[in-house]
Amino acid sequence: MQRIGESELILSPEGRVYHINLKREELADTIITVGDPDRVAEVSKHFDQIEFKTQHREFVTHTGYIGKKRLTVISSGIGPDNIDIVMNELDAVVNIDFEQRIFKDQHTSLQIIRLGTSGSLQADIPVDSLVASSHGIGLDNVLHYYKPEQSPEEMDMQRQFAFHAGLESAPIVPYVIQGSSYLLGHFQEGYHQGITVTCPGFYAPQGRVVRAPLQFPELVNQLSSFRFGDHRISNFEMETSAIFGLGRVFGHHCLSINTIVANRIEKAFSKDAKKSIAHMIEKSLSIIENISHEA
């Protein structure tokens, strides 16, 4: 088995993977990702016990327990490029022998659940509500550097979306990846479900006009009107499709939960986003605590 070079997987002198600063015993098999480093403590304050904390750059990690359930919460920062780092390094922690720099014989499959914030693309998904993502449509380019296996349904949705959004000959090449149906099945009551679109930026990539003119001025309307069978686009943000895509590449079970802080159709913004995010965390943790690992 080929050894992984020092330049390809960077480890600290203490034997931790470089960016997220973790080694195997410090990471649980159920992981919550949040964008905001300050949100890590807002999640872990609900733990009955915190056994480990670390921070390197924007990557803050707390590992502990709710009852008998061991959990890790880690901040990713904003955007799919940061997700590329977090997903690669989480996988490396559990599936690479750091001393020998080779793949472990036995693969470990993680459960990775994003708790984030997002903008609604449907009038009937109001601010302060919760969305659980069935699929991710990526308008970023992270997954184009990898080779994920896609189902015929995903490829069909990808083609139909590109046609609907007028992107067939555009420089944006969308991709579609379904999240974990096993995890999604636990988030029913109190959660809207739909397709989440992931954008590589906050302003023009999400159709916001401040001073710069837009290359794709009809993007928001095109997203909100897309239908694929019973599926519709519910929301967009900057991380989900990269989590789903890299989860597929590495063999992990991934889900994305988002608090809706803005409704782009109604031009509304939450009057108390902090309260709504706290509700998402408490409600979702009560579910996550009781999810067993899929065989």
KAWOGI-V751718 format. One record per residue. SS is DSSP state (@ for helix, = for strand, . for the rest). OMEGA is omega in radians with two decimals (none if undefined). D_LAST is the distance of its C-alpha to the last C-alpha in Angstrom with 2 decimals. Layout:
BEGIN
ss,omega,d_last
SS,OMEGA,D_LAST
SS,OMEGA,D_LAST
END
This chain:
BEGIN
ss,omega,d_last
.,-3.06,27.05
.,3.12,28.99
.,3.12,29.52
.,-3.05,28.95
.,-3.13,32.37
.,-3.13,33.51
.,-3.07,34.48
.,3.05,31.09
.,-3.03,28.95
.,3.12,31.27
=,3.08,30.79
.,3.07,33.04
.,3.13,35.19
.,3.11,32.87
.,3.08,29.90
.,3.09,28.23
=,-2.79,27.23
.,-2.94,30.32
.,-3.06,29.89
.,2.96,27.28
.,-3.10,28.58
=,2.90,25.40
.,-2.85,24.08
@,-3.04,20.80
@,-3.12,21.63
@,-3.03,22.79
.,3.05,19.62
.,3.12,16.76
.,3.00,13.17
=,-2.98,13.89
=,3.03,16.97
=,3.06,19.61
=,3.06,22.11
=,3.14,25.63
.,-3.03,28.58
.,3.09,31.32
.,3.13,31.51
.,-3.12,33.27
@,3.11,30.35
@,-3.14,28.23
@,3.09,30.44
@,3.03,30.35
@,-3.02,26.61
@,3.08,26.74
.,3.08,29.71
.,3.09,27.34
.,3.02,25.50
.,-3.13,26.66
=,3.00,26.85
=,-3.07,27.06
=,-3.05,26.74
=,3.04,27.26
=,3.01,29.10
=,3.05,30.22
=,2.99,31.91
=,-3.04,32.96
.,-3.12,34.68
.,-3.06,32.85
=,3.13,29.53
=,-3.10,29.30
=,2.97,26.33
=,3.07,25.81
=,-3.13,23.04
=,-3.03,22.99
=,2.77,21.67
=,-2.99,21.75
.,3.13,21.77
.,-3.09,19.00
=,3.09,16.91
=,-3.07,17.59
=,2.93,18.30
=,2.98,20.16
=,-3.07,22.48
=,3.07,24.20
=,-3.13,26.98
.,-2.89,27.06
.,-3.04,30.56
.,2.91,31.46
.,-3.10,30.64
@,3.09,28.41
@,3.06,30.12
@,3.09,28.92
@,3.08,25.35
@,3.12,25.70
@,-3.04,26.52
@,-3.08,23.90
@,3.09,20.89
@,-3.05,22.21
@,3.01,22.93
@,3.11,19.72
@,-3.14,17.92
@,-3.12,20.74
@,-3.05,20.44
@,-3.00,16.97
@,3.07,17.20
=,3.03,20.92
=,-3.05,23.00
.,-3.14,25.86
.,-3.11,28.35
.,-3.14,28.13
.,3.08,27.12
=,3.08,24.69
=,3.02,21.01
.,-3.13,18.87
.,-3.10,17.67
.,-3.13,14.03
.,3.04,12.44
.,3.11,11.09
.,-3.12,9.42
.,2.90,11.27
=,-3.04,11.53
=,-3.07,15.16
=,3.10,17.27
=,2.96,20.94
=,-3.00,23.56
=,3.07,26.68
=,-2.96,29.92
=,3.05,30.92
=,3.12,33.68
=,3.07,33.50
.,3.09,34.71
.,-3.11,35.28
.,-3.08,38.14
.,2.99,36.09
.,-2.95,33.50
.,3.03,35.83
.,3.13,35.97
.,3.06,34.08
.,-3.09,31.33
=,3.11,27.61
=,2.99,25.69
=,-2.97,21.96
=,3.03,21.64
=,-3.13,20.18
=,2.95,21.44
=,2.97,23.38
=,-3.09,26.65
=,2.97,27.95
.,3.03,31.70
.,-3.12,31.32
.,-3.06,31.26
@,-3.01,28.56
@,3.11,26.14
@,3.09,29.08
@,-3.12,29.04
.,-3.13,25.54
.,3.12,24.17
.,3.00,21.12
.,3.14,20.04
.,3.11,20.99
.,3.05,20.62
@,3.12,23.94
@,3.12,23.69
@,3.13,23.40
@,3.12,26.33
@,3.09,28.32
@,-3.14,27.88
@,3.13,28.89
@,-3.11,32.03
@,3.11,33.01
@,-3.13,32.63
@,3.11,34.73
@,-3.10,37.39
@,-3.08,37.44
.,3.13,37.75
.,-3.07,40.38
.,-3.05,38.45
.,3.13,38.72
.,-3.14,41.43
.,3.10,40.89
.,3.07,39.84
.,3.12,36.60
.,-3.08,33.84
.,3.01,31.00
=,-3.09,27.38
=,3.06,24.59
=,3.07,20.84
=,3.04,18.50
.,-3.12,16.34
.,3.09,12.84
@,3.09,13.38
@,3.13,10.45
@,-3.12,12.36
@,-3.12,15.65
.,3.12,15.23
.,-3.04,15.73
.,-3.07,18.99
.,-3.07,21.35
.,3.11,24.42
.,3.14,26.66
.,2.88,25.06
=,3.05,26.50
=,-3.13,24.15
=,3.10,25.33
=,3.07,25.49
=,3.07,26.26
=,3.12,28.72
=,-3.11,28.80
.,-3.13,32.32
.,3.12,33.59
.,-3.03,36.21
.,-3.03,37.46
.,-3.10,40.89
@,3.12,41.76
@,3.05,38.15
@,3.04,37.58
.,3.13,40.98
.,3.10,42.86
.,3.02,46.57
.,3.02,48.41
.,-3.06,51.02
.,3.06,49.43
.,-3.04,49.53
.,3.01,46.30
.,-3.11,45.45
.,-3.00,43.22
.,-3.12,45.01
.,-3.01,43.28
@,-3.09,39.71
@,3.12,38.89
@,3.13,40.33
@,3.12,38.57
@,-3.05,35.16
@,-3.11,35.79
.,-3.10,37.02
.,3.06,34.19
=,3.05,32.32
=,-3.01,29.72
.,3.12,29.28
.,-3.05,28.13
=,2.99,27.15
=,3.08,29.60
=,-3.08,29.80
=,-2.96,29.65
=,2.96,30.27
=,-3.08,30.69
=,-2.97,30.33
.,-3.09,29.80
.,-2.86,26.20
@,-3.05,23.47
@,3.11,23.60
@,3.07,23.60
@,-3.14,20.46
@,-3.09,18.68
@,-3.14,20.28
@,3.00,19.61
@,3.09,15.99
@,-3.13,15.85
@,-3.02,17.94
@,3.11,15.93
.,3.09,12.34
.,-3.14,11.68
=,-2.99,10.85
=,3.07,14.39
=,3.09,16.56
=,3.05,20.30
=,-3.13,22.33
=,2.89,26.10
=,3.09,29.21
=,3.12,31.94
=,3.11,34.98
=,2.98,37.04
=,-3.01,37.66
.,3.10,39.17
.,-3.13,40.48
.,-3.11,42.28
.,-3.09,43.18
=,3.07,42.01
=,-3.10,40.56
.,3.07,39.14
.,3.10,41.86
.,-3.10,39.52
@,-3.13,36.48
@,3.12,35.89
@,-3.13,35.56
@,3.09,33.18
@,3.10,30.92
@,3.09,30.99
@,3.10,29.98
@,-3.10,26.97
@,-3.10,25.87
@,-3.11,26.38
@,-3.09,24.83
@,3.10,21.71
@,3.13,21.22
@,3.07,21.48
@,-3.10,18.47
@,-3.13,16.41
.,-3.04,17.17
.,3.11,15.25
.,3.06,12.02
.,3.11,9.00
.,3.11,6.31
.,3.13,3.79
.,none,0.00
END
